[in-house]
Amino acid sequence: MLTLECQILNVIAKKGGSFTDKDTGEVRITKDGHVAQLQWMEENKGVKKIIMKDINVKGMGEHYLKLVGKRIRVQVGIYESEQTKRPELYIPEGSIPMAVAA
């Protein structure tokens, strides 16, 4: 696992719903949850840029709501996006954010 240090900009409630799995054709139900809007600095070949991403935090929204506007550290994983074929971050279920001293 990797650790991401970032700032929580906002946390948005997300209603559950359903979708059809492209591979199996099975209809799947998703639970209600939250999406955290996170911001961090990234450097690539000497160029720094600000990254802003919406990351699904599932049912852990109450932990993130308490820390809106603050810098945090949270464990993240990496996967390859099916659409862009680029690496993307995800927050594993149960990862609790920790506030970082300024």
N, C-alpha and C positions, 0 to 999 in steps of 0.2 A: 504494500500500500504506500501511496505517496501522501504528503501533507500539503495542502494548499493554504496560503495565508492571503486573505482577501478582506474586503469590506462588504457588509450586507447593506444593500441599498433599499430593498423592499422585500416583503413576503406576501404572496398572493394566494388566496384560497382557490383551489381548483376542484371543480365538481367531477365526480366519477362519470363514467359513460361506458360505451362499448365500441369495439372495433373488430374488423374481420382480419384474422391472421392471413397474410398473403400466401404463406406456404401451405397451410392446412385447410384454409377456407373456414376454419372454426371461428365462431363469434366469441370474443372474450370480453369480460366485464372488468372495468377498472374501478378502484376505490376512490373515494374523495381523498384529497391530499393538499399539498402546498407546493408552490414553486418559489424558490429564493432567487432574487436578482442579485448577482454577485459581481464585484469589480476588483481587478487586480492588474498589476504592471507585469509586462512580459518583455523580455529582451531577445532579439533574434539578429545575429550578425551585427551587433553594436547598435541596433535601432531599438529604442524603447517605445512601447505603445500600451495604451490602456485597453484592457479587455473587459467587456461587459457581457455576461451570459446569464440566461435563465436556466437554473438547474432544479430538477425535481427532487424535493426532499421528503416526498411521500407523507407519512403521518407524523413527521417530526417537526412540523411547522411551529409548534409552540416554543420549542427551543430556539429557533431562529428569530421568531417575533421579538423575543426579549432582547435580542442583540442588534436590532436594526440601527444602522448608522455607526456601528462599531467595527473594529478590525477583529477578525477571528482566525483561528486555525481549525481545519477540519480534514479528516482523512478522505481521500478521493481515489478513484480507480480510473483506468483509461480503457476505452473501447474504440473500434473503428466504425465510424458512421456509415450506414449502408448507402445513404444518398451521396455524400461528398467523398467517401473513401479516405477521410482524414481522421486523425485521432481526436476524440472528444472526452471530456471529463464527466464522471458521474459520482454521486455521493452514495456510498453503500448504505443499505438499510441499517439503521441503528447508529450511524456515525453522528455523534453529538458535537456541536461547535463549541470551541473554547475561546473565550475572550483573550485578546492579546493586549498587553500593556502598551500604551502609546509611547 
